Amino acid sequence: MSQHATVALKRTGAKVNRATCADTVYNAIKAGYRLLDGAGDYGLRRAIADGIVKREDLWNTFHARDHYVDPAHRYPPEWWGDDKKVTSPRFPCRRLGPMEELVDLGLAKNIGVSNCQGSILQDILRYSRYEPAVNQVELHPYLTQEPLIKLCKTLGIAITAYSSLGPKATIASKHSKTTAQVLLRWSVQQGLAVIPKSNNHDRLVQNLDVDQFTLGEDEIKAISSLNINLRLNDPAEIDPRMAIFA
Ligand SMILES: NC(=O)c1ccc[n+]([C@@H]2O[C@H](COP(=O)([O-])OP(=O)(O)OC[C@H]3O[C@@H](n4cnc5c(N)ncnc54)[C@H](OP(=O)(O)O)[C@@H]3O)[C@@H](O)[C@H]2O)c1
């Protein structure tokens, strides 16, 4: 059972089905997943109560103070408020602020950040009391981000790759694996964590099974050479003021 496996959930339609969500989280934990991205507490209580896992063995990335939106009110929280408007937050990126208070209180063990390129990471390290443990960024063969991987390794900050399943690779049949498994292995073999999203149990199990084969150096290079610096997630498409990758 891997301690580094991950699961991520997203709504399947306009409305998320709470029971389906809870079952998916519960079954994912049962299958060996330990890192939950954006999953709230659905399914967690049941998995802990049934003795499948202890709370301290789980990572969860669903937390905030000012920006917290009760899932009963709206899920996913989306980028806009009840007035359907996007408001630029008056919160400095260089300070981890309320998250540091959670560490002080013993409510959080580590702090993670997301979508931080080099200059922001440097500022966070200058101004925050705790160093971020992980940086969650879009990373796949079409956006390989080698300089950022190098910087984070130098700074001792782990990287979690998201949108791992965006592009397709052709090396899969040689290893009798699926394209998704090759894409995940390509990330894992570079020392990155992954958070593949799936609401399908068979695919969740499949995505966990990426430890039993190794890609050759030439295969890693061949996949990396697909890089075209393509971002599949750019908040600027929602509101031009949010062009954080400009
Ligand atoms: N920090 C950020 O700014 C940011 C931005 C974007 C996403 N994220 C997070 O990253 C995580 C990943 O989400 P993502 O949107 O990037 O999706 P993804 O992991 O790239 O997955 C994309 C799609 O692949 C399908 N899939 C999963 N396993 C598969 C398999 N073995 N074979 C074929 N298809 C498969 C899934 O559909 P099925 O459900 O039908 O299996 C899913 O809709 C989520 O937790 C998300 O919240 C973070």
The ligand as a Tripos MOL2 file, in Angstrom:
@<TRIPOS>MOLECULE
LIG
   48    52     1     0     0
SMALL
NO_CHARGES

@<TRIPOS>ATOM
      1 N1         -3.8220   24.0710   -7.8020 N.am      1 LIG1
      2 C1         -4.4610   24.3250   -8.9340 C.2       1 LIG1
      3 O1         -4.4870   25.4620   -9.4160 O.2       1 LIG1
      4 C2         -5.1520   23.2050   -9.6610 C.ar      1 LIG1
      5 C3         -5.5920   23.3900  -10.9850 C.ar      1 LIG1
      6 C4         -6.2150   22.3240  -11.6380 C.ar      1 LIG1
      7 C5         -6.4230   21.1250  -10.9820 C.ar      1 LIG1
      8 N2         -5.9890   21.0040   -9.6830 N.ar      1 LIG1
      9 C6         -6.2200   19.7510   -8.9590 C.3       1 LIG1
     10 O2         -5.4800   18.7240   -9.5770 O.3       1 LIG1
     11 C7         -6.1870   17.4910   -9.4310 C.3       1 LIG1
     12 C8         -6.2510   16.8100  -10.7840 C.3       1 LIG1
     13 O3         -7.2890   17.4070  -11.5680 O.3       1 LIG1
     14 P1         -7.1480   17.7060  -13.1320 P.3       1 LIG1
     15 O4         -8.3150   18.5010  -13.5020 O.co2     1 LIG1
     16 O5         -5.7980   18.2520  -13.4140 O.co2     1 LIG1
     17 O6         -7.3620   16.2670  -13.8030 O.3       1 LIG1
     18 P2         -6.3870   15.0450  -14.1930 P.3       1 LIG1
     19 O7         -5.8140   14.4090  -12.9700 O.co2     1 LIG1
     20 O8         -5.4250   15.4590  -15.2590 O.co2     1 LIG1
     21 O9         -7.5150   14.0440  -14.8080 O.3       1 LIG1
     22 C9         -8.1930   14.3870  -16.0070 C.3       1 LIG1
     23 C10        -9.2470   13.3420  -16.3460 C.3       1 LIG1
     24 O10        -8.6370   12.0870  -16.5850 O.3       1 LIG1
     25 C11        -9.5940   11.0470  -16.3000 C.3       1 LIG1
     26 N3         -8.8420    9.8610  -15.8240 N.ar      1 LIG1
     27 C12        -8.4120    9.6050  -14.5580 C.ar      1 LIG1
     28 N4         -7.7380    8.4410  -14.5190 N.ar      1 LIG1
     29 C13        -7.7530    7.9590  -15.8060 C.ar      1 LIG1
     30 C14        -7.2380    6.7790  -16.4240 C.ar      1 LIG1
     31 N5         -6.5430    5.8800  -15.7350 N.pl3     1 LIG1
     32 N6         -7.4400    6.6110  -17.7670 N.ar      1 LIG1
     33 C15        -8.1290    7.5350  -18.4940 C.ar      1 LIG1
     34 N7         -8.6400    8.6630  -17.9610 N.ar      1 LIG1
     35 C16        -8.4490    8.8780  -16.6360 C.ar      1 LIG1
     36 C17       -10.5310   11.5780  -15.2270 C.3       1 LIG1
     37 O11       -11.8830   11.2820  -15.5570 O.3       1 LIG1
     38 P3        -12.7560   10.2260  -14.6780 P.3       1 LIG1
     39 O12       -13.1370   10.9010  -13.3930 O.co2     1 LIG1
     40 O13       -13.9390    9.9230  -15.5630 O.co2     1 LIG1
     41 O14       -11.8970    9.0090  -14.4360 O.co2     1 LIG1
     42 C18       -10.2710   13.1020  -15.2230 C.3       1 LIG1
     43 O15       -11.4370   13.8280  -15.5350 O.3       1 LIG1
     44 C19        -7.5520   17.8390   -8.8200 C.3       1 LIG1
     45 O16        -7.5350   17.5670   -7.4320 O.3       1 LIG1
     46 C20        -7.6750   19.3240   -9.0270 C.3       1 LIG1
     47 O17        -8.4520   19.9630   -8.0330 O.3       1 LIG1
     48 C21        -5.3430   21.9960   -9.0170 C.ar      1 LIG1
@<TRIPOS>BOND
     1     1     2 1
     2     2     3 2
     3     2     4 1
     4     4     5 ar
     5     4    48 ar
     6     5     6 ar
     7     6     7 ar
     8     7     8 ar
     9     8     9 1
    10     8    48 ar
    11     9    10 1
    12     9    46 1
    13    10    11 1
    14    11    12 1
    15    11    44 1
    16    12    13 1
    17    13    14 1
    18    14    15 2
    19    14    16 1
    20    14    17 1
    21    17    18 1
    22    18    19 2
    23    18    20 1
    24    18    21 1
    25    21    22 1
    26    22    23 1
    27    23    24 1
    28    23    42 1
    29    24    25 1
    30    25    26 1
    31    25    36 1
    32    26    27 ar
    33    26    35 ar
    34    27    28 ar
    35    28    29 ar
    36    29    30 ar
    37    29    35 ar
    38    30    31 1
    39    30    32 ar
    40    32    33 ar
    41    33    34 ar
    42    34    35 ar
    43    36    37 1
    44    36    42 1
    45    37    38 1
    46    38    39 2
    47    38    40 1
    48    38    41 1
    49    42    43 1
    50    44    45 1
    51    44    46 1
    52    46    47 1
@<TRIPOS>SUBSTRUCTURE
     1 LIG1         1 GROUP 0 **** ****
